[in-house]
Amino acid sequence: MDFLNVLLPTLLYVAGITLLVVFIIIGIKLINILNRVERITENVEAKVSSFDHAFSVLNKMADGVANISDSIVFNVTNALSKIFKRKEEDKYYE
């Protein structure tokens, strides 16, 4: 029984030290991985920011085309509604 009182705490200490070393190694590897991810993220951010001007130009062009098409559709719709209102009014007065 005295043998178990000495062996079990020793095994627990060895297991605890082993786990501590494993967690330290995993922590160091995670720190390295996070540093690599940070470098990749900065690289991607720099590349995306280089396209910001092009995207803003495309956005302005799309807005201009949308405004022109909206005004054309409004004018055509307005003209057609005036034509059909006159035909309906002529039928009403006859």
N, C-alpha and C positions, 0 to 999 in steps of 0.2 A: 504494500500500500504506500509506503514511503517512496518507492520507486515512481509510482504514478503521480505523487504530489510534486515530484521534481521534473518528470518528463512532460507532463501536460502544460505547465506554464512555459517550459522551454520551447515546446512546439508552437505554442501560441505566440511567443515572442518572435520566433523565427518567421512564422507566417505573417505577423504584423510588420516586421522589418521588410520582408519580401514585398508585401503589398505597398508599403510606403515607397520603396524603390521603384516599383512598377508604375505607381501613380506619378512619381516625379518624372520618370522617363516619358510617360504619356503626356504630361503637362508641357514638357519641353518640346515634344513633337507638335502638340497643338499650337504652341506659340509660334513655331516655325511655319506651320501651315497658315496661321492667321496673317503672318507677315507676308507670305507669298500671295495670299488672297488680297491683301491690301495693295500690294504692288500691281497686281492684275487689275484691280478696280480703278486705281489711279490711271493706269494706261488706257483702259476703256473709256474713262471719263474724259481724258485728254483727246482721244480720237473722236468721241461724240461731240465734244465742244467745238471741234474744228468744222463740224457740219452745221452748227447752229445758224450761221449766216445764210447758208444755202437753204435751210429749212424756212427761215424767216422770209426770204425772197419768194420761195414757192408759196408760202402762206399768203403773202400780199398779192401775188398773181392770182391765186385761187379766189381770194376775196374780190378782186377786181372783176374777174370773169363772172362770179356769182352775182355781183351788183348789176353788171350789164345784162346778164340773162334775166334777172328779176325785173329790170325796167322794161325789157322787150316783152316779156310775158305779161306784165301789167298793162302795157299799151295795147297789145293785141287783145287781151281779155276785155279791156275797157271798150275798144272799138267794136268787138263782137257783141258785147252786151248792149251797146247803143243801137246797133243794127237790129238786134232781136227785140228790143223794147219798142222800137218804132213800128215793126211789123205787128207786134201784139196790140199796140195802141191803135193802129190803122184798122185792125180787125174789130176792135172794140167799138170804134166810132161808126162803123158801117152798119 
